[in-house]
Amino acid sequence: MTDFYFFSATIYHAEQLAVLINSAYRGASSKQGWTSEADLLEGRRTDTEEILKLLADENSLLICCQLDGRLVASVHLLHIDHQAQISMLTVSPQYQRRGIGKMLLQQAESIAQRSWSVTRFVMYVISSRTELIAFYERRDYQRTGISIAFPEKPDLWVFKVPDLRLELLEKIIVINGANNFAPLPHNDPIKS
């Protein structure tokens, strides 16, 4: 039987999270999965320092997923005003196409609703990643028509293609009835 365990990351998870996120977004290992940005950007998606900054922010949560005791997925939530921004949804390339990303996104939305009483979710997706946008559209995210230039971070990445843009997607939640979500536990450091 497969046991999924979702929990909120702590500083003890920062290095493992950086490795996981980079393995899914960039480099040769990312090409095993369908979420790779390796053909668009060279370098890393994040680093341990950035993860530690996110963990220190009181409006930020990093949600992790363990499968049979192994860290296989994560997502970042940022509370801004009355909405939650979702970013860095990551599933290890060898565990993609098993429904983990869908489950993690549902968990992230539930946690944001419970923690911050938000009913609007936003995210930025590379506009040329049509298959990724379609994944989110199947989960009721809608294209807004708003886009911004992909940020430059030469200490982490360089562009392989010109004019990369990020498109804003949004999802509005209508809440009917009571909130029945249980608290999300913190746990000890993840063991590989």
N, C-alpha and C positions, 0 to 999 in steps of 0.2 A: 504494500500500500504506500502511496505517496503522501507525505506529510508536509504541507505548506505552513510556514510560520511567519507572520507579518509583525514587525516591530519597528519602533522608532530608533534611529541610529544614535550613537553617542560618539564622543571623540575617539573611543577605542576602535571604531569602525572606519575612520577616515582614510587610512592608507588602503585598506581592502576595497573601499568604495571607489577610490580613484582608479585603482587597477581594473575593477569591474567595468566602470563607465568607459574608460579608455579602450578596453578590449571590445566593447560593443559598438563604439562610434568610429574609431580610427585604427589604422594600421592593418596588417595582414590578417590578424585574428578576427577582425570585425567583418571581413568579407565572407566568413562562414555563415553569417546571419543575413537578414534582409534589411536591417536598419543601419547599415554602414554608411558613413559619410566619407570614406577613404578616397573615393574618386573625386570628391569636391574640395577636401581640405587635407592638409598634411600636418602631422604633429599630434598633440594631445587634445582631448576635449576639456579636461580639467586636471587639477593636481591636488595633492593632499592639503596644501595651504588653502586653496579655495574651499575645499570640503570643510575644513576646520572653521573657516569664516562663516559658512552657511550654518553650521551647527551652533555657532555662538550667537547667531541672530535670533532673538526671541520671536520673531515673526516667520521663522523658517523651520521646516521639518524635513528630514530625510527619512523616508520609509523604506525599509528593507524587507526582502522576502528570502527566507531560507527554504530550501527543498531538501528534505532528509538531512538537515544539519549543515548544509552548504549554502553560502551566500550566492544567489543566482539572479537577483533582480533588485532594483531600487528606483525611487522616484523622488524628486524634490518638490516641495510645496512651499509657496511664499504667500503670506497673507498681506494683501495690499488693499487698504480701504475696506470695501465690502465684498471682495472677491479673492479667489485663490488662483495664483499662477502656478501652473504645472510645468515642470521642466525636467530634463535629463531622465525621462522614462527609459530605463535600461533593463534589458534582459540579456544575460550571458548568451553569446552566439550559439553555443551548443544546446541551449535550452529554449531557443526561439521556436515558434510555430507549435507550441504546446498549450496556448491559452494563458500563460503566466502574465503576459503584458496586459491582457484584458482584465484578469483578476486584480492585478496590482493597481491599475487605473481605477477600478471600482472601489478598492480599499482606500486609495488616496482621496477620491471624491467623498467617501463616507467620513473619513477622518477630518477632512477640511470642514464638512458640514457640521460635524459634532464639535470640533475644536473652536471654530470661528463663526459658526452660524452663517456661512456664505451660501449663496444660491447662484453665483456666477463663477464660472471657471474660464480661464484664458490660458492660452499657450501660443508660443511662436514656433513655427515649423518652416524649414527651408522650403521655399515656394516651388522649387523644381522636384521635390520629393513627393510626387503625385500618389505613389502607393502608400506612403505614410499618412498623407492627408486623407486618403480614402479610408484608412484604418480608423482614424479619429472621426470621420464623418459617419461611419457605421456605429459609432458610440455617441451619436447625437451632437457632435461638435460641428459648428457651422463656420464657413468661411465668411470673414467680415469685409473682405476687399481692401483691408488695411495691410500695408507691408512696410518694412523698414530695411535699411541696408544691414547685411550681416556684419556684426561688430569685428573690428580688427583687434587681435591680441597676439602680436608677434612673438611674445614670450611663450605662447602655447601652440599657436597654429599659424599656417600660411595658406593662402588661397591657391587652389589648383585651377580654378575656373574664375573668370571675371564676373562681376556684377551679381554676386550671391545676395539673395534677399530672404528675409524671414516674413512669413505671412501670419497674421493674427487669426487664431481660431477661438471661438467662444462656445460655451454651453451654459444655458440657463436651466436651473433646476426648480421645479415646482414641488413644494413639500406638502404632502397630504397626510396628516396624522402625526403621531408622536415619533420622536427620535428614539430608536431602540438600539443604539450602538454601544458596545462595551468599550471600556477604556483600553487604549493601546499600551502594552507594557514596554518598559525598557528592559534590556536583558544584558547579560554578561557579554564580553567580547566574543565575536564569532570565531569558531574554530574551523579551519578548513578540513 
